[in-house]
Amino acid sequence: MFRKSQSIVGSLIVCLTLLFTLVVLPAQSQSNVAQVIITDIMAEARPGEHPLITAYVSVLDDQGQHVSGLGAGDFLVEEFTNPVSRISVSPERQGVAVELLVDVSGSMEGLGMSPDGRLQDVQSAVGQFLGSLHDEDLAGIFTFCKKVEQIRPLERGVSGGIAFTIPTDPALQFTCLFDAMWNAIEDLTGGEKELGPEFARMKKAIFVFSDGADSGRDAGCLHDLTDVKKLLIARDPKGKISVYAVGVGSEEAGADFHDLKNLADITEGEFIHYFGRTEQEIGGAQGELNGAFERFLTQGEQYVIRYGTEACADQVTLHIEVGGQADEGEVKIPSVEPVIDLSGVEEGQRVSGRLVLEPKLVLEQCPVREVTYFVNGVKMVTVAPPFTWEWDTSTLPDNPNCGPVEVDPQGNGLVRNVVVRAEAVDQKGLVGADEVSGLEVEILHPEVAIIKPEANAHIERTGRWRTKLEDATPKELPVQIEVTWPGQRRDIERVEYYLDGQPVETTSSLEPRALDISALGVVGEETQHTLKVRVVDELNLVAEAQVPLTVSVYIETPLDILKGLLALPTLMSLVAIVIALVVLILFLRSPKRAIEVVAGGVRKVTEFLGVATKGTRLVLIENGKDVRPYAVYDVTHLGRDESRVDIAFDHPLVSRLHATLVKEDEDFVLYDQGSKNGTWVNEQRLPFKGHRVLENGDIIDLGRGGIRLRFEREGEAAGGKGD
């Protein structure tokens, strides 16, 4: 139990210690902050990332000493007035740059702490200070009297004893203090190019060792306190150069520290009296100077703040604050092109149809304004947010930079080595791009459908009895097709029609056709056939469709005719009996003559009695009067050639095969068969090989001024004679 209690107490002590370290100590460090100085800011471009901002910050307490122990949570970083999150903070030594100005005028031979005089005191202090510098620190030395001389340039590795000598020329025995300050300021603020970019972020200071006031312009000095102040304002507006004015010697022994104290005041620097007589006074003077040296050397320690900036600007003002103290600096932001990743297609992919392309914005320093898409270098479209584009790949053959369209065994086209590129432009006009290459684009062939006839249609071909029983009436099959494209519509190169694999017609039109099927079928039987249509477009892409058909051929025999006659009214029956007797007599004498007589007799009796008037018919009109009715069948051919048509008209304006009347479902459709003088319905000419559905009473003209007919439907009165 006692050990358990010890464990709990130990844990509490550890937690309290951590809490004290994380909370109390940083709070104490922040409370000591008296000055925050941004010594340098850099912006570095990073491919595919936001620019890296690196700020070097010197944080000093009220003694001018570096404040240690700060972390990311102690710093407030703002771009303009926008807080920056996700910063990293690390302490790093950047070094110091110091100019040591040593008065070598004649008065420096006066009473000092050393038996050798004041100059020996300075030489001892300078040597001690140089020995405490770090490897990265810089130090330079000027001596001054009436003239200013740089005896050691600003550089690293300054060590060992430095000997100072007083000129023997009495003309030089003056103190041009402010001339030395002028040279030191120029050296600290104008040497960035020679000393490298690291020099800009070093904490800088000037230590002036002198026992007297400036001798002034009357003694030949070039500058005064006002000049120095103006130069500091111009070169060091934020007061980043610390000035330590070290008064050497005793005022009772003639030392004049008036100008040194003024110099410390206007630069907000520090005045140190470096003199003593007793060991205690000497120790105190040396301790005060060494303390100033040590405080300044700690300023070589700085904090480095790093983060990726998302600011869309050419330059930002950076505000850094610690413990209520702050500093600001400006930094130029490098140009950052947007980075995009084109999605919707992949390298080497085979695609077809419509694709939705969209760039994923990987890096967007400034908002992207628009995205332009290119295919094989040809601009396709420019789109605003959300930057998607629906690419119709069927338009690819129109691209002049694309290769030939290959045709595969399925009749589709293929375009190889296609490159799609997307370019994003942001608000600053910067462009980022991504592309996908090696695409294979499939151009789908058109689709063809046979609308008429329908699949498995049963087509009856009924011939009228003539001189040859095996001769069937010529027949034409109306065919109507429909072609659709899966993408862009293209021109038709040709349309091929096949019956049972044999080509029957080729055209470049999609208009309905009437195919000759007179060779199909066997008299008295039903036969199976195939109609195939093959469409080839301008890219040689092929579409095919086919339908099966059933064809039956039937020809009226004399017995059929007699049966029909017997079914007529009594008068018709009597006439038939008379004709039958005549045929019998003639048949006994001459069979061929009997057939011819019967054929002519049947035709004349049919025309005389008007048997077709009981159903649908065509009525011949001459001089405005009904002259003769004609029976109408499922397929009725009209023309001048008796051997090819069902109803023949001996007229010069009528073509051999002029027109065809076809019963389609419940409608009768009149087709022009390419007649020379045209087919007219109600004074309107049908297109060449065109067609029209007839209505009861329609007036048909075979040739303008030729044969005129009226169409009458079964059970529908149309007026006129002939009933």
Residue pairs with C-beta under 8 A, 6 or more apart in sequence:
25 69
26 69
26 70
26 71
26 73
26 74
29 67
29 68
29 69
29 70
29 74
29 323
30 70
30 74
30 322
30 323
30 324
31 323
32 61
32 62
32 67
32 323
33 59
33 60
33 61
33 67
33 322
33 323
33 324
33 325
34 60
34 61
34 62
34 325
35 58
35 59
35 60
35 64
35 325
36 57
36 58
36 59
36 60
36 320
36 321
36 322
36 325
36 326
36 327
37 57
37 58
37 59
37 60
37 203
37 238
37 240
37 327
38 55
38 56
38 57
38 58
38 318
38 320
38 327
38 328
38 329
39 56
39 57
39 58
39 94
39 200
39 201
39 202
39 203
39 240
39 302
40 55
40 56
40 197
40 200
40 201
41 53
41 54
41 55
41 56
41 318
41 329
41 330
41 331
42 53
42 54
42 55
42 197
42 331
43 51
43 52
43 53
43 54
43 309
43 331
43 332
43 333
43 334
44 51
44 52
44 54
44 334
45 51
45 334
45 335
45 336
46 52
46 308
48 339
48 362
48 363
49 308
49 363
50 308
50 309
50 310
50 336
50 363
50 365
51 308
51 309
51 333
51 334
51 336
51 365
52 306
52 307
52 308
52 309
53 305
53 306
53 307
53 308
53 309
53 318
53 331
54 304
54 305
54 306
55 77
55 304
55 305
55 306
55 318
55 320
55 329
56 94
56 201
56 302
56 303
56 304
57 75
57 302
57 303
57 304
57 305
57 320
57 322
57 327
58 66
58 203
58 299
58 302
58 303
59 66
59 67
59 70
59 302
59 303
59 322
59 325
60 66
60 67
60 299
61 67
63 295
64 242
64 270
64 295
64 296
64 299
65 294
65 295
65 298
65 299
66 298
66 299
66 300
66 301
66 302
67 322
68 91
68 301
70 89
70 91
70 303
70 322
71 89
72 87
72 88
72 89
74 89
74 322
74 323
75 87
75 89
75 303
75 305
75 320
75 321
75 322
76 83
76 319
76 320
76 321
76 322
76 326
77 83
77 84
77 87
77 305
77 307
77 318
77 319
77 320
77 321
78 84
78 318
78 319
78 321
79 309
79 311
79 316
79 317
79 318
79 319
80 311
80 316
80 317
80 319
81 319
82 311
84 307
84 309
86 307
86 308
87 305
87 306
87 307
88 305
88 306
88 307
89 303
89 304
89 305
90 303
90 304
90 306
91 301
91 302
91 303
91 304
92 301
92 302
92 303
92 304
93 134
93 136
93 300
93 301
93 302
94 136
94 198
94 201
94 202
94 203
94 300
94 301
94 302
95 134
95 136
95 137
95 138
95 198
95 202
95 203
95 300
96 133
96 137
96 138
96 202
96 203
96 204
96 205
96 296
96 297
96 299
96 300
97 137
97 138
97 139
97 154
97 188
97 199
97 202
97 203
97 204
97 205
98 137
98 138
98 139
98 140
98 204
98 205
98 206
98 207
98 296
99 139
99 140
99 141
99 142
99 154
99 184
99 187
99 188
99 205
99 206
99 207
100 126
100 129
100 139
100 140
100 141
100 142
100 207
100 209
101 141
101 142
101 143
101 144
101 180
101 181
101 184
101 206
101 207
101 208
101 209
101 210
102 119
102 122
102 126
102 141
102 142
102 143
102 144
102 164
102 209
103 122
103 143
103 144
103 145
103 175
103 177
103 180
103 208
103 209
103 210
103 211
103 212
103 248
104 119
104 143
104 144
104 145
104 164
104 165
104 166
104 167
105 144
105 145
105 146
105 166
105 172
105 173
105 174
105 175
105 212
106 145
106 166
106 170
106 173
107 118
107 173
107 175
107 211
107 212
107 249
107 254
107 255
108 117
108 118
108 119
108 122
108 166
108 210
108 211
108 248
109 117
109 118
109 119
109 166
110 117
110 118
110 211
110 249
110 253
110 254
110 255
111 117
111 118
111 249
111 250
111 253
112 118
112 119
112 120
112 121
112 248
112 249
112 275
113 121
113 274
113 275
113 276
113 277
113 282
113 285
114 120
114 121
114 124
118 211
118 248
118 249
119 164
119 166
121 248
121 249
121 274
121 275
122 164
122 209
122 246
122 248
122 274
123 161
123 162
123 163
123 164
125 209
125 246
125 274
125 286
125 289
126 141
126 162
126 209
127 160
127 161
127 162
128 290
128 293
129 207
129 293
130 139
130 158
130 159
130 160
130 162
131 159
132 293
132 294
132 297
133 139
133 158
133 159
133 297
134 297
134 300
135 156
135 157
136 156
136 198
136 300
137 156
137 297
137 300
138 154
138 155
138 156
138 158
138 195
138 199
138 202
139 152
139 154
139 155
139 158
140 150
140 152
140 153
140 154
140 155
140 158
140 184
140 187
141 150
141 151
141 152
141 158
141 162
142 148
142 149
142 150
142 151
142 180
142 183
142 184
143 149
143 151
143 164
144 175
144 176
144 177
144 179
144 180
145 166
145 167
145 172
145 173
145 174
145 175
145 176
146 171
146 172
146 173
146 174
146 176
146 215
146 219
146 220
146 221
147 172
147 176
148 176
148 179
148 180
148 183
150 183
150 187
151 162
152 158
152 162
154 187
154 188
154 191
154 195
167 173
174 215
174 219
174 220
174 221
175 210
175 212
175 213
175 214
175 215
176 214
176 215
176 219
176 220
176 221
176 222
176 223
177 208
177 210
177 212
177 213
177 214
177 221
177 259
177 260
177 263
178 214
178 221
178 223
178 224
178 225
178 227
178 228
178 259
179 221
179 222
179 223
180 208
181 206
181 208
181 223
181 228
181 263
182 222
182 223
182 227
182 228
182 231
184 206
185 206
185 228
185 231
185 232
185 235
185 236
185 241
186 231
186 235
188 204
188 206
188 241
189 235
189 236
189 241
190 235
191 199
192 199
192 200
201 302
202 300
203 240
203 242
203 296
203 299
203 300
203 302
204 240
204 241
204 242
205 241
205 242
205 243
205 244
205 296
205 299
206 241
206 242
206 243
206 244
207 244
207 246
207 292
208 243
208 244
208 245
208 246
208 260
208 263
209 246
209 248
209 274
210 245
210 246
210 247
210 248
210 260
211 247
211 248
211 249
211 254
211 255
211 256
211 257
212 254
212 255
212 256
212 259
213 256
213 257
213 258
213 259
213 260
214 221
214 224
214 225
214 259
215 221
216 224
217 224
225 259
225 262
225 263
225 266
228 263
228 266
229 266
232 239
232 241
232 266
232 267
238 327
239 267
239 268
241 267
242 267
242 269
242 270
242 296
242 299
243 263
243 264
243 267
243 269
243 270
244 264
244 269
244 270
244 272
244 292
244 296
245 257
245 260
245 261
245 263
245 264
245 269
245 270
245 271
245 272
246 260
246 272
246 274
246 289
247 255
247 257
247 260
247 261
247 271
247 272
247 273
247 274
247 275
248 255
248 274
248 275
249 255
249 275
250 275
250 277
251 257
255 275
257 271
257 273
260 271
261 271
263 269
264 270
264 271
270 292
272 288
272 289
272 292
273 285
273 288
274 285
274 286
274 288
274 289
275 281
275 285
276 282
276 283
276 284
276 285
305 320
309 316
309 333
310 365
311 333
312 365
312 366
312 367
312 426
312 427
312 428
313 333
314 332
314 333
315 330
315 331
315 332
315 333
316 330
316 331
316 333
317 328
317 329
317 330
318 328
318 329
318 330
318 331
319 326
319 327
319 328
320 326
320 327
320 328
320 329
335 428
335 430
336 363
336 365
336 366
336 430
337 426
337 430
337 431
337 432
338 361
338 363
338 364
338 365
338 366
338 368
338 424
338 425
338 426
338 430
338 431
338 432
339 361
339 362
339 363
339 432
340 359
340 360
340 361
340 362
340 368
340 371
340 422
340 424
340 432
340 433
340 434
341 359
341 360
341 362
341 434
342 357
342 358
342 359
342 360
342 420
342 421
342 422
342 434
342 435
342 436
343 357
343 358
343 359
343 360
344 355
344 356
344 357
344 358
344 391
345 351
345 355
345 357
345 420
345 436
345 439
346 436
347 436
347 437
347 438
347 439
348 438
348 439
348 440
349 436
349 439
349 440
350 439
350 440
350 441
350 442
351 393
351 439
351 440
351 441
351 442
352 393
352 412
352 441
352 442
352 443
352 444
353 392
353 393
353 394
353 444
353 486
353 487
354 390
354 391
354 392
354 393
354 487
355 390
355 391
355 393
356 388
356 389
356 390
356 391
357 373
357 388
357 389
357 390
357 391
357 420
357 422
358 386
358 387
358 388
358 389
359 371
359 387
359 422
359 424
359 434
361 368
361 424
363 432
364 426
365 426
365 430
366 426
366 427
366 428
366 430
367 426
367 427
368 385
368 387
368 424
368 425
368 426
368 427
369 384
369 425
369 426
369 427
370 382
370 383
370 384
370 387
370 424
370 425
371 382
371 383
371 387
371 389
371 422
371 423
371 424
371 425
372 379
372 381
372 382
372 383
372 422
372 423
372 425
373 379
373 380
373 381
373 382
373 383
373 389
373 391
373 420
373 421
373 422
374 380
374 419
374 420
374 421
374 422
374 423
375 391
375 396
375 399
375 401
375 402
375 418
375 419
375 420
375 421
376 399
376 401
376 402
376 418
376 419
377 401
377 419
377 421
378 399
378 400
378 401
380 389
380 391
381 389
383 389
387 424
391 420
392 487
392 488
393 441
393 442
393 443
393 487
394 443
394 444
394 485
394 486
394 487
394 488
395 487
395 488
396 402
396 415
396 418
396 441
396 443
397 405
397 413
397 415
397 443
397 539
398 488
402 415
402 418
403 415
403 416
403 417
404 415
405 413
405 414
405 415
405 443
405 539
405 540
405 541
406 413
406 414
406 415
406 416
407 413
407 414
407 539
407 540
407 541
407 542
408 414
410 445
411 445
411 541
411 542
411 543
411 544
412 442
412 443
412 444
412 445
412 541
413 442
413 443
413 444
413 445
413 539
413 541
414 440
414 441
414 442
414 443
415 440
415 441
415 443
416 440
417 437
417 438
417 439
418 437
418 438
418 439
418 440
418 441
419 435
419 436
419 437
419 438
419 439
420 435
420 436
420 437
420 439
421 433
421 434
421 435
422 433
422 434
422 435
423 431
423 432
423 433
424 431
424 432
424 433
425 431
426 432
443 487
443 539
443 541
444 486
444 487
444 541
445 537
445 541
445 542
445 543
446 483
446 484
446 485
446 486
446 490
446 535
446 537
446 541
446 543
447 483
447 484
447 485
447 486
447 543
448 481
448 482
448 483
448 533
448 535
448 543
448 544
448 545
449 481
449 482
449 483
449 484
449 545
450 479
450 480
450 481
450 531
450 533
450 545
450 546
450 547
451 480
451 481
451 482
452 478
452 479
452 480
452 512
452 664
453 459
453 477
453 478
453 479
453 531
453 547
453 549
454 547
455 547
455 548
456 547
456 548
456 549
456 550
457 547
457 549
457 550
458 526
458 549
458 550
458 552
459 475
459 477
459 517
459 549
459 550
459 551
459 552
460 552
460 554
460 634
461 472
461 473
461 475
461 517
461 520
461 521
461 551
461 552
461 553
461 554
461 635
462 473
462 553
462 554
462 555
462 556
462 633
462 634
463 471
463 472
463 473
463 523
463 553
463 554
463 555
463 556
464 473
464 555
464 556
464 646
465 555
465 556
465 557
465 558
465 560
465 561
465 599
465 602
466 599
467 595
467 596
467 599
469 555
469 557
470 523
470 555
471 555
472 518
472 521
472 523
472 553
472 555
473 635
473 637
473 646
474 516
474 518
474 637
474 644
474 657
475 516
475 517
475 518
475 520
475 635
476 514
476 515
476 516
476 517
476 635
476 660
476 662
476 671
476 673
477 514
477 515
477 516
477 517
477 531
478 512
478 513
478 514
478 662
478 664
478 669
478 671
478 691
479 497
479 512
479 513
479 514
479 515
479 531
479 533
480 512
480 513
481 495
481 510
481 533
481 535
481 545
482 510
483 492
483 510
483 535
483 543
490 537
490 538
490 539
490 541
491 537
491 538
492 508
492 509
492 510
492 535
492 536
492 537
492 538
493 508
493 536
493 537
493 538
493 540
494 506
494 507
494 508
494 535
494 536
495 506
495 507
495 508
495 509
495 510
495 533
495 534
495 535
495 536
496 503
496 505
496 506
496 533
496 534
496 535
496 536
497 503
497 504
497 505
497 506
497 513
497 515
497 531
497 532
497 533
497 534
498 504
498 530
498 531
498 532
498 533
498 534
499 515
499 517
499 520
499 529
499 530
499 531
499 532
500 520
500 529
500 530
501 530
501 532
504 515
504 516
505 513
505 515
507 513
511 689
511 690
512 691
513 689
514 660
514 671
514 673
514 689
515 531
517 551
520 527
520 529
520 551
521 527
521 551
521 552
521 553
522 553
523 553
523 554
523 555
524 553
524 554
525 552
525 553
526 550
526 551
526 552
527 550
527 551
527 552
528 548
528 549
528 550
529 548
529 549
529 550
529 551
530 546
530 547
530 548
530 549
531 546
531 547
531 549
532 544
532 545
532 546
533 544
533 545
533 546
534 542
534 543
534 544
535 542
535 543
535 544
536 542
537 543
558 595
558 598
561 598
561 602
562 576
562 580
565 572
565 573
565 575
565 576
565 579
565 602
565 605
566 573
566 576
568 576
568 609
568 611
571 609
572 605
572 609
575 605
576 605
579 598
579 601
579 602
579 605
582 597
582 601
583 594
583 597
583 598
586 593
586 594
586 597
587 594
606 612
606 631
607 628
610 629
610 722
610 723
611 631
612 629
612 630
612 631
612 632
613 629
613 722
613 723
614 714
615 631
615 632
615 714
616 632
616 668
616 711
616 712
616 713
616 714
617 629
617 630
617 631
617 632
617 712
618 629
618 630
618 632
618 636
618 638
618 647
618 661
618 700
618 709
618 710
618 711
618 712
619 626
619 627
619 628
619 629
619 630
619 709
619 710
619 712
619 718
619 720
619 722
620 626
620 627
620 628
620 629
620 630
620 707
620 708
620 709
621 627
621 699
621 708
621 709
621 710
621 720
622 708
625 720
625 721
626 710
626 720
626 721
626 722
628 722
629 722
630 636
630 647
630 709
632 661
632 663
632 668
633 646
633 663
634 662
634 663
635 660
635 661
635 662
635 663
636 646
636 647
636 660
636 661
636 662
637 644
637 645
637 646
637 647
637 657
637 659
637 660
638 645
638 646
638 647
638 649
638 654
638 658
638 659
638 660
638 661
638 702
639 645
639 648
639 649
639 654
639 655
639 656
639 657
639 658
639 659
639 673
640 648
640 649
640 650
640 651
640 654
640 655
640 656
640 658
641 648
641 656
641 657
642 648
644 656
644 657
645 656
645 657
645 658
649 702
649 706
649 707
651 702
651 703
651 706
651 707
652 706
653 677
653 702
653 703
653 704
653 705
653 706
653 707
654 675
654 677
654 702
654 703
654 706
654 707
655 673
655 674
655 675
655 676
655 677
655 703
657 673
658 672
658 673
658 675
658 679
658 702
658 703
659 670
659 671
659 672
659 673
659 675
659 679
659 700
659 702
660 670
660 671
660 673
661 668
661 669
661 670
661 671
661 694
661 711
662 668
662 669
662 670
662 671
663 669
667 693
667 694
668 693
668 694
668 711
668 713
669 691
669 692
669 693
669 694
670 679
670 681
670 686
670 691
670 692
670 693
670 694
670 700
670 711
671 689
671 690
671 691
672 678
672 679
672 686
672 687
672 688
672 689
672 690
672 691
673 689
674 688
674 689
675 702
675 703
676 703
677 702
677 703
677 704
677 706
678 685
678 686
678 703
678 704
679 685
679 686
679 700
679 701
679 702
680 686
680 700
680 701
680 704
681 692
681 694
681 698
681 699
681 700
681 701
682 698
682 699
683 699
683 701
686 692
694 700
694 711
695 711
696 711
696 712
696 713
696 716
696 718
697 710
697 711
697 712
697 718
697 719
698 710
698 711
699 708
699 709
699 710
699 711
700 708
700 709
700 710
700 711
701 707
701 708
701 709
702 708
702 709
710 718
710 720
711 718
712 718
